[in-house]
């Protein structure tokens, strides 16, 4: 019996009892008794593109509500026309077309030449890596159905008609003396019969063919196997309580027996005797007459979802019916012409689906009959874009990685090579001034299959003109939209591009690779531009102008070379894109080693949560990627026991070690184990509160990797308590339960030379031409005024009184405010100001009154961090 979960998991006796209890509880719920999403879901087609003749990729956004709140889900559908002779669907299997060798969907598609595909059948994550259900690939039976209720199957028959139904298996082995013994299945792993809970291998005889890619065959310790080697229908070896140490031969098979099946083998099978295997896959409903022997393909799945164009009652209750996860499904149209291969995303911007919501989506899509395939972290869809030779990942996977699975449902082109139909242009569509943009031509034939256009030289044109062409590169010199057109042979392709100008920019940010500068340092600067429509671009050096303040040095590309620092309190760097500017204040400082576990170390020990978690912490030498004498802290953990969220900790000291000063960042080298577990650091801050810092949301790498985390938001002083790996409760079957990581070279960044801030108090009165600075009153030539409910102040008097600087650009007719790490550009008569690299819109534009630039006080004070006090009786304002 299997655990009611999205994956089939091997269980011991205690797990079996829990499985029975959960199944009984869940069986009380039919789909009609479960709560569906709120009414009114909508299905919106976003895009569609041919993959090959007879197959189209369609992208949808499905919108609905949950508990009164709107949600949306990104969904992808591959529509395959089974009446088109130039396309087919078939099964993809592991690596080298063998079970037990899991592979990503992308890997299987590339290996088999599929032009699209999704992940397929469910599988026991604790077993060898084989499908739960049956499999027929290219007309060849590779695996048989299990003797379990409710597992539906998708197939295509000899007439190219799709079928979704329940199937079973009949088989027997007949020996020379006429005796026979029933076959339990072909290429099956262990499972538990339902509802009896009996282990499938007890007294069972199972056949394993060359499709089974490893020597071990379903040995979980419950039974003692014996194996018989058969080649060309002749017994070659009979082993008693013995595993034959080979992969089954291509011209034969290996029989695995246990209990009564072993007794039968010893009594009736002798080396050299002929032997006969008789078996067939057939529908569970004996009134149906499928010619399964001639099916073109078959793949197993889970519960039925749609029948007769309506949501169906679930055929199995061991699925996470109440979860919102990534989903995979397959179905077909009422006329049996179209197959719909479906994925739904669960990501930062897509909310996933419950199975009930998936039913609604499929019905809206036009599915007449459909079933659930493996979902969650396994959900992957790949497809080949027009003109491309390789498939690409289409969906956003649930955990950001492509999981290895046992099989997949692939789409294959059967079309011959055709004449050129057209080509596509691809490349960056939001261009920056003066950058060199290069575009790619991807050609395809009349069957939408790729044609190599390497070396093709198209004729280029643009309308309207926004730049010039240098060979195959376009260099924009003017802002605005243009359409680039490439003509080659009979083909023609357009690409609309936007050359970004100052008025299109929403923000411009500089991100130094280091928060500190020193003499003779080279510091790469990443500059990111975001447009008003949300498009983000990394800005190349040829698109920027730079200004260095308080620094002797120069920009070489986007790298700042520092000769010396003239003003440690006011070292600044300004980046200018088409007049849109931003500034970063640079500080001197350095990384200080805290523990390298060679010369400097800290006491470490292991702690766990919950109590069932086991593991160890030790300082060891000679780890991979390190020299024999280089020491690091190794954390080993085992999360196989216990329930809920689990963690293994490296504890520093008895309850944490205080960190000196006010570190701004933590840096640590981590030897990853590719477990996908979470890596976190735990601090206790100056208020005694526990603060958790994420080092990595998923340990998705092997080898050493340097991680950095910002600590600037902590209340100092701080104590580093623990660094730990954590396996959160949801989706634990997606992550490794046993693993080992290592930590080395812990250091903290300390900054110095922070810009000083002059502490002053400034008071002004509306319509009164005077200013009070720290109690000293001076006459000014322009008083603050109120315009349309907004207080405008003479910016120069205010900023200089508070220790800042105001410059005037007569060509641009703008005032420039600089104070500490703030830079403000304010244009006369324009409501849009640029404040610290962000576009901000004022209610009232800056104005020139009595030859003084007047700026809205509220925006100025908010950006500068000034405290503003208003006295209604005197109509005065005080700034601190």
C-alpha positions, -999 to 999 in steps of 0.1 A, spaced: 0 0 0 13 34 -9 14 66 12 -13 91 2 10 117 -12 21 129 -47 49 104 -48 47 67 -40 70 61 -10 83 29 4 71 22 39 78 0 68 52 -16 91 46 17 110 44 36 77 20 10 63 -4 15 93 -2 53 88 -9 48 51 -40 28 58 -53 54 83 -47 83 59 -63 65 30 -94 58 51 -96 94 61 -92 107 26 -116 82 11 -144 99 29 -139 129 6 -151 129 -30 -144 157 -53 -179 170 -48 -174 172 -10 -141 192 -13 -141 229 -16 -135 242 -51 -120 276 -59 -144 305 -60 -165 308 -91 -157 327 -123 -123 314 -135 -111 328 -168 -87 314 -194 -67 338 -215 -45 328 -244 -13 348 -242 7 334 -272 10 305 -295 38 293 -318 42 262 -340 68 236 -327 66 214 -358 40 204 -383 10 193 -362 22 206 -328 16 240 -313 28 255 -280 2 277 -264 7 298 -233 -22 307 -211 -29 328 -180 -57 312 -158 -73 336 -134 -96 328 -105 -102 336 -68 -93 318 -36 -112 329 -5 -122 361 -22 -86 370 -33 -76 370 -70 -50 346 -82 -34 338 -115 -15 308 -129 8 305 -159 -1 274 -179 15 259 -210 -2 236 -235 13 216 -263 -16 207 -288 -8 178 -310 -29 169 -341 -30 131 -342 -45 133 -377 -13 149 -390 10 122 -403 41 143 -397 39 142 -359 36 117 -332 36 114 -294 57 87 -277 74 79 -244 109 91 -235 128 70 -209 157 79 -186 192 77 -200 200 55 -230 163 44 -230 166 25 -198 148 25 -165 166 31 -132 186 59 -150 167 90 -143 170 121 -165 156 156 -169 129 161 -195 153 183 -214 179 155 -213 155 129 -225 142 151 -253 177 160 -265 188 123 -264 158 110 -283 153 139 -307 119 150 -293 108 185 -303 88 189 -271 79 170 -240 68 168 -204 76 146 -174 55 115 -172 45 88 -148 46 87 -110 75 68 -93 87 57 -59 113 82 -49 129 57 -25 132 29 -51 153 24 -82 136 50 -105 110 32 -126 74 42 -135 45 30 -114 24 24 -144 27 6 -178 49 18 -207 48 11 -244 75 30 -263 75 29 -301 52 -2 -300 75 -20 -276 62 -31 -242 87 -19 -215 66 -21 -183 33 -35 -172 5 -20 -151 6 -26 -113 -21 -44 -95 -33 -12 -79 -67 5 -83 -73 39 -99 -40 44 -118 -52 56 -152 -31 53 -184 -28 74 -216 -22 55 -249 -24 59 -286 -37 29 -306 -27 15 -340 -52 39 -356 -37 70 -340 -67 73 -316 -60 85 -280 -72 63 -251 -74 70 -214 -85 41 -194 -76 16 -166 -54 -14 -176 -42 -45 -160 -18 -74 -167 -20 -111 -172 11 -133 -176 27 -166 -168 59 -185 -172 56 -220 -187 84 -245 -181 95 -275 -202 73 -299 -182 42 -278 -188 40 -263 -153 33 -226 -151 35 -198 -126 19 -164 -128 40 -133 -136 36 -104 -113 48 -79 -139 76 -68 -162 102 -43 -150 83 -34 -118 96 -22 -85 82 -32 -52 49 -18 -40 20 -28 -16 -12 -43 -29 -44 -23 -20 -63 -27 2 -46 -58 16 -12 -41 22 7 -72 11 42 -66 -3 42 -72 -41 74 -93 -41 62 -119 -16 58 -152 -34 61 -132 -67 78 -139 -100 88 -108 -120 105 -104 -154 133 -79 -160 144 -70 -195 173 -50 -209 152 -19 -204 161 -23 -167 194 -6 -165 210 -19 -133 219 -51 -116 198 -47 -85 162 -56 -91 137 -44 -65 155 -57 -34 142 -37 -4 149 -64 21 114 -77 25 120 -108 5 150 -130 -3 154 -131 -41 165 -159 -64 171 -151 -101 170 -171 -133 188 -160 -165 170 -166 -198 185 -161 -232 168 -169 -265 140 -186 -245 165 -210 -229 174 -212 -192 211 -203 -188 214 -201 -151 193 -209 -120 204 -191 -88 191 -200 -54 190 -170 -30 213 -154 -55 213 -122 -76 227 -126 -110 254 -98 -113 245 -85 -148 220 -63 -166 194 -85 -184 206 -94 -219 190 -79 -250 180 -113 -263 165 -125 -230 155 -116 -195 160 -123 -158 133 -137 -136 133 -126 -100 115 -150 -76 107 -151 -39 90 -176 -16 66 -199 -34 79 -186 -68 114 -197 -58 101 -231 -48 85 -234 -82 117 -224 -100 138 -249 -82 113 -277 -89 106 -270 -126 135 -250 -141 168 -265 -151 197 -251 -170 193 -258 -207 156 -262 -206 133 -242 -229 110 -217 -213 80 -197 -225 68 -163 -213 31 -156 -221 17 -122 -211 -5 -93 -222 -18 -59 -211 -56 -56 -213 -83 -33 -201 -96 -37 -166 -131 -35 -180 -135 -69 -199 -162 -54 -221 -137 -32 -238 -118 -47 -267 -85 -29 -271 -57 -43 -293 -31 -33 -268 -5 -55 -286 -5 -31 -315 -7 2 -295 19 27 -306 26 41 -271 13 40 -236 23 58 -204 10 55 -169 -5 83 -148 -25 90 -117 -61 98 -111 -86 106 -138 -94 143 -139 -118 149 -168 -144 125 -183 -170 134 -210 -159 170 -208 -166 174 -171 -146 171 -138 -145 135 -129 -145 119 -94 -109 111 -84 -100 75 -90 -73 76 -63 -72 93 -29 -35 92 -23 -29 125 -42 -24 159 -25 -59 170 -35 -58 201 -13 -23 214 -23 -15 242 -47 14 228 -67 29 228 -101 9 203 -122 13 181 -153 -16 165 -171 -26 150 -205 -60 148 -222 -77 147 -256 -105 164 -275 -140 150 -279 -133 141 -316 -101 123 -305 -81 145 -329 -61 166 -305 -39 157 -276 -34 184 -250 -1 181 -230 -4 205 -200 17 221 -173 7 247 -147 34 267 -129 39 272 -92 65 300 -89 69 336 -75 44 349 -100 22 319 -105 1 304 -78 0 267 -88 -32 247 -89 -52 223 -68 -64 192 -87 -99 206 -86 -86 238 -103 -67 217 -128 -100 200 -137 -116 234 -143 -87 245 -164 -88 214 -186 -125 216 -191 -122 252 -202 -94 242 -225 -116 217 -243 -103 184 -228 -129 156 -232 -110 131 -211 -78 136 -192 -56 123 -164 -30 136 -139 7 130 -145 34 135 -120 36 171 -107 51 193 -81 89 195 -83 89 171 -112 68 193 -135 88 202 -166 79 212 -201 104 217 -229 98 227 -265 119 237 -295 114 274 -305 110 282 -342 143 280 -359 161 265 -330 177 230 -330 175 223 -293 145 223 -269 143 249 -241 125 248 -208 91 264 -212 77 265 -176 91 279 -144 99 249 -123 87 248 -87 121 248 -71 141 265 -98 158 234 -110 151 206 -135 145 174 -116 155 140 -129 125 118 -135 119 83 -148 101 89 -181 84 116 -201 58 121 -228 76 134 -260 65 150 -292 84 139 -324 85 153 -359 81 128 -387 83 154 -415 109 153 -442 133 182 -449 113 210 -466 119 242 -484 126 274 -464 94 290 -452 108 319 -432 131 329 -404 128 348 -371 148 376 -357 158 374 -320 178 396 -297 175 424 -272 144 446 -280 151 473 -254 183 489 -266 206 514 -249 223 543 -266 256 535 -283 256 498 -274 264 473 -301 233 451 -306 235 419 -325 205 398 -337 202 362 -347 184 347 -377 167 313 -370 153 297 -402 126 271 -405 111 251 -433 75 245 -444 71 219 -416 84 244 -390 116 224 -385 149 243 -382 172 252 -412 208 262 -406 213 299 -416 249 301 -404 268 326 -425 237 341 -441 240 378 -446 207 396 -447 199 431 -460 190 454 -432 168 484 -430 152 505 -402 122 528 -400 125 554 -386 162 557 -385 176 555 -349 211 544 -355 234 527 -380 246 493 -389 282 481 -386 282 447 -404 257 426 -385 255 449 -356 231 478 -350 243 508 -330 215 531 -318 223 568 -315 188 583 -311 161 574 -286 126 561 -296 110 531 -313 121 517 -346 115 485 -366 145 466 -379 139 446 -410 161 417 -423 156 404 -458 172 372 -469 161 353 -501 123 351 -500 122 355 -463 116 387 -444 115 393 -406 108 424 -385 118 432 -350 105 462 -331 130 477 -308 129 506 -283 160 528 -279 157 538 -243 159 575 -235 159 595 -203 121 599 -204 117 561 -205 138 554 -174 122 547 -140 155 540 -121 192 537 -125 212 519 -99 250 513 -93 259 481 -75 296 480 -65 311 445 -63 326 456 -30 312 480 -4 347 493 4 374 509 -17 412 510 -11 441 525 -31 451 506 -63 418 486 -61 398 476 -92 361 475 -84 336 462 -110 304 482 -110 271 467 -122 247 494 -134 211 484 -138 185 504 -157 148 498 -153 123 514 -177 88 526 -168 73 494 -182 95 473 -159 122 461 -183 155 458 -166 189 460 -184 225 458 -173 240 489 -188 272 484 -209 300 509 -204 296 526 -238 261 538 -228 273 556 -197 292 588 -187 309 587 -153 320 613 -128 344 607 -99 342 628 -68 368 626 -40 386 598 -59 417 599 -81 412 572 -107 393 563 -138 366 541 -152 379 513 -175 347 499 -190 325 494 -160 354 489 -136 366 517 -113 403 518 -109 412 537 -77 446 554 -76 439 571 -43 411 583 -22 412 621 -17 382 625 5 372 594 25 341 611 38 328 622 4 340 596 -21 313 594 -47 307 579 -82 280 592 -105 267 573 -135 248 592 -162 226 576 -189 212 602 -213 210 627 -185 194 604 -160 218 601 -132 225 581 -101 252 582 -74 268 558 -50 288 568 -20 319 547 -15 334 539 18 368 526 28 368 493 46 380 457 46 370 421 51 382 407 83 387 369 87 367 355 116 375 318 112 395 299 85 397 267 107 435 266 99 452 294 119 420 308 133 391 287 145 360 287 166 345 259 188 318 241 169 293 213 177 262 196 162 226 203 172 194 191 156 157 196 152 136 176 158 151 150 181 149 123 155 174 142 132 209 128 134 242 141 122 277 154 132 299 184 130 337 182 128 367 201 116 384 180 89 411 183 63 414 172 27 379 179 15 373 179 -22 387 211 -38 411 216 -8 446 207 -1 454 178 23 462 203 52 434 228 45 408 224 73 371 232 72 339 225 92 319 196 79 282 192 87 267 158 81 229 154 85 203 127 82 167 139 79 151 105 71 135 102 106 110 125 122 82 147 107 78 183 97 106 208 92 140 193 100 174 210 105 210 201 112 230 229 128 267 240 132 266 255 167 293 281 174 305 279 211 280 268 237 252 291 226 268 315 200 299 337 198 297 375 198 309 393 167 330 425 173 318 459 160 292 464 134 298 440 105 279 449 74 281 416 56 290 379 62 310 359 37 315 321 38 327 294 14 304 265 13 310 230 -2 275 221 -15 259 187 -18 232 196 -44 206 185 -19 182 215 -26 180 220 12 179 256 26 211 271 41 207 298 68 226 316 95 211 325 128 221 356 148 210 371 181 210 409 178 215 436 203 179 434 215 182 397 223 160 388 193 168 359 170 174 369 134 177 344 106 196 353 74 192 333 42 225 322 27 209 301 -1 172 292 -6 184 259 -22 218 242 -20 217 235 -57 255 232 -64 283 208 -58 319 220 -51 328 252 -33 308 284 -37 313 318 -20 281 331 -4 276 367 9 247 380 30 239 415 41 238 422 78 232 459 76 196 456 90 206 440 123 207 458 157 242 457 170 261 441 187 253 407 173 261 371 182 265 344 155 248 314 169 244 288 142 247 280 105 224 252 94 208 232 66 170 229 68 145 207 50 112 225 53 80 204 56 65 211 22 79 191 -7 104 171 13 104 144 -14 120 169 -37 151 173 -16 178 149 -4 172 136 31 209 127 37 238 150 29 270 167 38 282 203 35 313 221 46 320 257 57 353 276 54 368 311 55 341 329 75 347 367 73 329 399 81 330 432 62 336 464 83 332 498 67 349 531 76 349 565 61 312 568 61 300 603 50 296 625 80 263 642 84 261 678 97 236 680 126 217 713 122 183 728 128 168 751 102 136 771 106 117 790 79 84 809 79 60 809 50 62 842 31 89 855 55 123 861 38 145 849 66 161 817 77 172 805 112 202 781 113 209 767 148 192 798 162 211 823 141 187 843 119 197 855 84 179 874 57 172 855 25 160 870 -8 131 845 -13 107 833 13 90 798 13 56 799 -4 26 776 -7 15 766 -42 -15 744 -48 -12 731 -12 25 723 -15 52 741 4 80 753 -20 113 762 -4 145 779 -17 166 748 -22 200 764 -20 195 781 14 180 749 29 205 724 16 236 745 24 223 752 59 221 715 65 256 708 52 248 699 15 258 714 -18 236 728 -46 248 733 -82 231 748 -112 231 734 -148 220 763 -170 218 742 -202 195 717 -186 178 743 -164 181 721 -134 192 723 -98 216 696 -85 215 687 -49 242 666 -32 244 657 4 260 626 20 250 598 -3 220 616 -19 219 631 -54 188 650 -67 182 664 -101 153 688 -104 143 705 -137 124 737 -137 88 733 -149 90 695 -148 71 675 -122 95 645 -126 126 647 -104 154 621 -102 162 614 -66 189 588 -58 184 572 -92 147 569 -89 121 589 -109 97 607 -85 67 627 -96 58 658 -76 24 674 -73 39 708 -82 70 712 -105 101 731 -93 98 768 -101 121 798 -105 108 826 -82 129 858 -78 158 840 -95 157 813 -68 149 776 -75 120 765 -54 115 728 -47 86 709 -30 97 705 6 80 672 12 99 653 -15 132 669 -5 127 661 32 116 625 26 146 618 4 171 635 27 157 618 58 151 652 75 126 655 103 100 682 95 80 700 122 51 723 112 39 751 135 4 761 123 2 792 146 34 808 132 32 791 98 68 780 102 86 748 94 116 734 113 140 709 97 165 687 116 
